[in-house]
Amino acid sequence: MSRLVVDQVRKTFGQAPVLDGISLDVADGSATAVVGSSGCGKTTLLRVIAGFENPDAGSVSVGGETIARQGFSVPPHRRRIGYVAQDGALFPHLTVGQNIAYGLGGGFGGRRKHRQHVAELLEMVSLDPSYADRRPHQLSGGQQQRVALARAMARKPDLMLLDEPFSALDTGLRAATRHAVAEALRAAGMTSILVTHDQEEALSFADQVAVMCSGRFTQVGTPEQVYAAPADLFTAGFLGDTVLLDAAIGSETAETVLGRIPVQVNAPTGAGAVMLRPEQLLARAATDGHTGCATVRALEFRGADVMLTLDLDGCRELIQVRRVSVDAPTVGDRVDLEVLGAAVAFTAEQCAAAGRSPSAAVAADVPDAFSAV
């Protein structure tokens, strides 16, 4: 069993708290992504788990065994934890096979002894065994990262830590390498944590996503939960583009400039705002005498889809809508909007905490906006 439990871990450097009561539960054999902006504490959390830093308070356990708490720390080399850094950190003077054999404990001369095992590890990370005779400089960035993973997996660790391992790769190579690494970890049944500042990477890689801000988690849940039902406006905005509309919120619907739209269950009531993802708004050019409800102010072509910037009648700010690029509206067109699915509702207090206040008109309308609901 290799379940990881981080319980109320705190870490301070000087006077600055970097981890502020962090708790995280990673199930055996699952993948968790910790996502946040630079400097929020992500790498420090990994270093505490790996044993490179000691927590000031709280504890860390793997498989039910405590490996760190205040005043006690199992040395990093005894933790059975693999660590893959951003640059892979391969030995440049050794072949690929020798790099991996070093992870097996065979030292610099262990290539012959471990040749078969090295071949198996290379295949596990989607590389041909012939790569064993190459030097790191003969590999692409993505291939180097796969070799680094193979080396880390060689000792069969209980837990694999990945510290932004794909950030230096170009977009296409990044996606392919991420997929290969995720498949290798899944095939090995290995528990893993990926630290990244890339939202798409976090959502596509993991079974669980933990969003971090200033040393705390704002939300932990499945990728679908944190994206579709964010707990606050920071999490909503960090994980993707948002459309925020002032609203008078009822128990099942909210009154907005788009009319009455459904809200997710257990929505707070009163003055506030609702959040939609751009793909939840279906934009069509106004036809058959319709005047439309918004004007296209800008269009960003992205190939398969386009991002439309719209001036929505009655809305105090421009909004963005994503739609397929086939027969898309053009700049200056009037469009109608259809809402797909339910919006996420936020209270006036949550809006204020994020620097947004509902309009006075919406606040005034709340008492009787839902008298018939």
SESEGU-577490 format. One record per residue (C-alpha): x, y, z. Coordinates in steps of 0.1 Angstrom, whole numbers, plus 5000, padded with zeros to 4 digits. Layout:
# residues N
px | py | pz
X | Y | Z .
...
//
This chain:
# residues 373
px | py | pz
5000 | 5000 | 5000 .
5013 | 5035 | 4991 .
4986 | 5058 | 5002 .
5000 | 5093 | 5010 .
4985 | 5114 | 5038 .
4998 | 5149 | 5044 .
4982 | 5163 | 5076 .
4982 | 5200 | 5085 .
5018 | 5205 | 5073 .
5033 | 5239 | 5079 .
5066 | 5253 | 5067 .
5081 | 5288 | 5071 .
5112 | 5303 | 5056 .
5123 | 5333 | 5077 .
5091 | 5351 | 5085 .
5072 | 5340 | 5054 .
5048 | 5310 | 5058 .
5051 | 5289 | 5026 .
5029 | 5260 | 5036 .
5000 | 5270 | 5058 .
4983 | 5239 | 5073 .
4983 | 5218 | 5041 .
4964 | 5185 | 5041 .
4962 | 5161 | 5013 .
4951 | 5125 | 5009 .
4963 | 5106 | 4978 .
4948 | 5071 | 4973 .
4970 | 5041 | 4966 .
4977 | 5038 | 4929 .
4961 | 5072 | 4920 .
4975 | 5104 | 4905 .
4971 | 5138 | 4920 .
4980 | 5171 | 4904 .
4989 | 5201 | 4926 .
4984 | 5232 | 4905 .
4991 | 5268 | 4913 .
5010 | 5299 | 4902 .
5048 | 5303 | 4908 .
5057 | 5308 | 4944 .
5025 | 5294 | 4959 .
5043 | 5266 | 4977 .
5039 | 5236 | 4953 .
5076 | 5226 | 4951 .
5081 | 5231 | 4988 .
5053 | 5206 | 4994 .
5071 | 5181 | 4972 .
5104 | 5187 | 4990 .
5088 | 5181 | 5024 .
5072 | 5148 | 5011 .
5106 | 5137 | 4996 .
5125 | 5146 | 5027 .
5146 | 5175 | 5014 .
5128 | 5198 | 5038 .
5114 | 5191 | 5073 .
5080 | 5204 | 5083 .
5076 | 5229 | 5111 .
5044 | 5212 | 5121 .
5021 | 5185 | 5109 .
5030 | 5151 | 5095 .
5035 | 5131 | 5063 .
5028 | 5093 | 5061 .
5031 | 5068 | 5032 .
5014 | 5034 | 5034 .
5005 | 5041 | 5071 .
5041 | 5048 | 5081 .
5049 | 5083 | 5094 .
5080 | 5095 | 5075 .
5080 | 5131 | 5087 .
5067 | 5152 | 5117 .
5080 | 5179 | 5139 .
5114 | 5167 | 5153 .
5114 | 5135 | 5132 .
5123 | 5128 | 5096 .
5131 | 5096 | 5078 .
5162 | 5103 | 5055 .
5153 | 5108 | 5018 .
5172 | 5077 | 5006 .
5151 | 5055 | 5030 .
5117 | 5068 | 5020 .
5112 | 5048 | 4988 .
5101 | 5079 | 4970 .
5110 | 5086 | 4934 .
5116 | 5122 | 4923 .
5117 | 5136 | 4887 .
5129 | 5172 | 4885 .
5120 | 5198 | 4858 .
5152 | 5192 | 4838 .
5154 | 5154 | 4843 .
5190 | 5158 | 4858 .
5205 | 5129 | 4838 .
5242 | 5122 | 4841 .
5255 | 5137 | 4808 .
5287 | 5115 | 4807 .
5267 | 5082 | 4810 .
5246 | 5064 | 4784 .
5209 | 5061 | 4788 .
5213 | 5025 | 4800 .
5239 | 5035 | 4826 .
5217 | 5063 | 4839 .
5188 | 5039 | 4844 .
5212 | 5012 | 4858 .
5224 | 5038 | 4884 .
5187 | 5040 | 4895 .
5188 | 5002 | 4899 .
5217 | 5005 | 4924 .
5242 | 4991 | 4899 .
5264 | 5022 | 4900 .
5282 | 5035 | 4869 .
5293 | 5000 | 4858 .
5260 | 4982 | 4862 .
5248 | 4984 | 4826 .
5256 | 4947 | 4817 .
5241 | 4933 | 4848 .
5209 | 4951 | 4844 .
5206 | 4952 | 4806 .
5173 | 4933 | 4805 .
5157 | 4953 | 4833 .
5168 | 4985 | 4816 .
5152 | 4974 | 4783 .
5119 | 4967 | 4802 .
5120 | 5001 | 4819 .
5126 | 5018 | 4785 .
5096 | 5000 | 4770 .
5075 | 5010 | 4800 .
5081 | 5047 | 4792 .
5075 | 5041 | 4754 .
5112 | 5041 | 4743 .
5129 | 5014 | 4722 .
5155 | 4994 | 4741 .
5181 | 5005 | 4715 .
5180 | 5039 | 4732 .
5201 | 5024 | 4760 .
5233 | 5030 | 4741 .
5226 | 5067 | 4734 .
5239 | 5097 | 4754 .
5214 | 5122 | 4769 .
5224 | 5149 | 4745 .
5213 | 5126 | 4716 .
5177 | 5126 | 4729 .
5149 | 5152 | 4726 .
5137 | 5169 | 4758 .
5107 | 5146 | 4760 .
5128 | 5115 | 4756 .
5152 | 5128 | 4784 .
5122 | 5132 | 4807 .
5110 | 5096 | 4800 .
5145 | 5083 | 4808 .
5145 | 5103 | 4840 .
5112 | 5087 | 4849 .
5125 | 5052 | 4840 .
5155 | 5058 | 4863 .
5132 | 5070 | 4891 .
5109 | 5039 | 4886 .
5139 | 5015 | 4886 .
5139 | 5013 | 4924 .
5102 | 5006 | 4925 .
5093 | 5035 | 4948 .
5061 | 5036 | 4968 .
5054 | 5071 | 4956 .
5065 | 5091 | 4925 .
5069 | 5129 | 4927 .
5070 | 5149 | 4895 .
5081 | 5185 | 4898 .
5070 | 5203 | 4866 .
5087 | 5177 | 4844 .
5071 | 5189 | 4812 .
5074 | 5227 | 4815 .
5105 | 5230 | 4792 .
5089 | 5211 | 4763 .
5071 | 5225 | 4733 .
5033 | 5221 | 4732 .
5031 | 5190 | 4710 .
5060 | 5172 | 4727 .
5046 | 5181 | 4761 .
5013 | 5164 | 4754 .
5029 | 5133 | 4740 .
5053 | 5130 | 4769 .
5027 | 5137 | 4795 .
5005 | 5109 | 4780 .
5034 | 5084 | 4780 .
5044 | 5092 | 4816 .
5008 | 5089 | 4828 .
5004 | 5056 | 4811 .
5037 | 5043 | 4825 .
5027 | 5052 | 4860 .
4992 | 5038 | 4856 .
5006 | 5005 | 4842 .
5030 | 5002 | 4872 .
5001 | 5009 | 4896 .
5022 | 5037 | 4912 .
5009 | 5065 | 4934 .
5020 | 5098 | 4920 .
5019 | 5136 | 4925 .
5024 | 5160 | 4897 .
5033 | 5197 | 4905 .
5024 | 5221 | 4877 .
5013 | 5256 | 4869 .
4996 | 5244 | 4838 .
4958 | 5240 | 4843 .
4952 | 5219 | 4813 .
4981 | 5196 | 4823 .
4966 | 5191 | 4858 .
4931 | 5184 | 4846 .
4942 | 5159 | 4820 .
4968 | 5140 | 4840 .
4953 | 5134 | 4874 .
4925 | 5116 | 4892 .
4925 | 5143 | 4918 .
4934 | 5180 | 4915 .
4945 | 5203 | 4943 .
4945 | 5240 | 4936 .
4970 | 5259 | 4957 .
4971 | 5296 | 4965 .
4996 | 5312 | 4990 .
5004 | 5280 | 5008 .
4968 | 5267 | 5011 .
4945 | 5246 | 4990 .
4915 | 5264 | 4978 .
4898 | 5232 | 4966 .
4907 | 5195 | 4962 .
4885 | 5172 | 4941 .
4882 | 5154 | 4908 .
4892 | 5174 | 4876 .
4855 | 5176 | 4867 .
4845 | 5189 | 4901 .
4871 | 5217 | 4904 .
4865 | 5228 | 4868 .
4828 | 5227 | 4866 .
4820 | 5235 | 4903 .
4848 | 5257 | 4916 .
4846 | 5266 | 4953 .
4855 | 5303 | 4948 .
4862 | 5328 | 4921 .
4900 | 5324 | 4924 .
4897 | 5287 | 4917 .
4872 | 5294 | 4889 .
4895 | 5319 | 4872 .
4927 | 5300 | 4877 .
4914 | 5268 | 4861 .
4901 | 5284 | 4829 .
4883 | 5313 | 4812 .
4851 | 5324 | 4829 .
4820 | 5345 | 4821 .
4808 | 5363 | 4852 .
4773 | 5379 | 4852 .
4757 | 5399 | 4880 .
4727 | 5380 | 4892 .
4698 | 5379 | 4916 .
4701 | 5342 | 4927 .
4672 | 5320 | 4936 .
4672 | 5283 | 4948 .
4672 | 5269 | 4912 .
4676 | 5298 | 4888 .
4692 | 5332 | 4886 .
4680 | 5364 | 4869 .
4707 | 5378 | 4847 .
4711 | 5400 | 4815 .
4706 | 5367 | 4796 .
4673 | 5362 | 4814 .
4666 | 5335 | 4839 .
4692 | 5307 | 4838 .
4696 | 5275 | 4858 .
4721 | 5274 | 4887 .
4738 | 5243 | 4902 .
4722 | 5227 | 4933 .
4726 | 5242 | 4967 .
4733 | 5276 | 4952 .
4734 | 5305 | 4977 .
4705 | 5330 | 4973 .
4705 | 5368 | 4971 .
4726 | 5393 | 4952 .
4758 | 5380 | 4937 .
4772 | 5367 | 4904 .
4770 | 5335 | 4884 .
4799 | 5319 | 4865 .
4797 | 5301 | 4832 .
4826 | 5286 | 4812 .
4828 | 5300 | 4776 .
4818 | 5267 | 4761 .
4785 | 5269 | 4780 .
4774 | 5298 | 4758 .
4763 | 5289 | 4723 .
4766 | 5319 | 4700 .
4746 | 5321 | 4667 .
4744 | 5349 | 4643 .
4710 | 5367 | 4647 .
4686 | 5358 | 4619 .
4649 | 5359 | 4610 .
4644 | 5395 | 4622 .
4661 | 5389 | 4656 .
4681 | 5418 | 4668 .
4704 | 5396 | 4689 .
4716 | 5402 | 4724 .
4754 | 5408 | 4718 .
4778 | 5423 | 4693 .
4810 | 5405 | 4683 .
4839 | 5429 | 4691 .
4869 | 5406 | 4684 .
4876 | 5371 | 4671 .
4906 | 5348 | 4679 .
4909 | 5319 | 4654 .
4923 | 5288 | 4671 .
4919 | 5263 | 4643 .
4891 | 5239 | 4653 .
4874 | 5266 | 4674 .
4873 | 5304 | 4678 .
4871 | 5326 | 4709 .
4846 | 5354 | 4704 .
4848 | 5386 | 4725 .
4812 | 5399 | 4729 .
4797 | 5431 | 4740 .
4766 | 5417 | 4758 .
4737 | 5441 | 4761 .
4733 | 5452 | 4797 .
4766 | 5437 | 4808 .
4792 | 5460 | 4823 .
4822 | 5441 | 4808 .
4830 | 5422 | 4777 .
4826 | 5384 | 4778 .
4842 | 5356 | 4759 .
4825 | 5327 | 4742 .
4841 | 5296 | 4726 .
4825 | 5279 | 4696 .
4835 | 5258 | 4666 .
4851 | 5277 | 4638 .
4829 | 5264 | 4611 .
4806 | 5292 | 4599 .
4815 | 5313 | 4629 .
4801 | 5349 | 4633 .
4825 | 5377 | 4623 .
4834 | 5410 | 4640 .
4805 | 5434 | 4640 .
4778 | 5407 | 4638 .
4749 | 5406 | 4662 .
4744 | 5372 | 4679 .
4720 | 5354 | 4701 .
4732 | 5333 | 4730 .
4719 | 5300 | 4744 .
4731 | 5288 | 4778 .
4741 | 5252 | 4781 .
4740 | 5235 | 4815 .
4738 | 5252 | 4849 .
4758 | 5282 | 4862 .
4778 | 5283 | 4894 .
4765 | 5309 | 4919 .
4787 | 5331 | 4942 .
4775 | 5353 | 4970 .
4781 | 5391 | 4971 .
4806 | 5384 | 4999 .
4826 | 5359 | 4977 .
4825 | 5385 | 4949 .
4838 | 5412 | 4971 .
4866 | 5390 | 4984 .
4877 | 5386 | 4947 .
4874 | 5423 | 4941 .
4840 | 5422 | 4924 .
4808 | 5438 | 4937 .
4773 | 5431 | 4922 .
4758 | 5461 | 4905 .
4734 | 5482 | 4925 .
4705 | 5474 | 4901 .
4709 | 5437 | 4907 .
4711 | 5442 | 4945 .
4679 | 5463 | 4944 .
4661 | 5436 | 4924 .
4668 | 5407 | 4948 .
4637 | 5411 | 4971 .
4611 | 5406 | 4944 .
4631 | 5390 | 4916 .
4620 | 5355 | 4928 .
4587 | 5362 | 4945 .
4572 | 5335 | 4922 .
4600 | 5309 | 4926 .
//
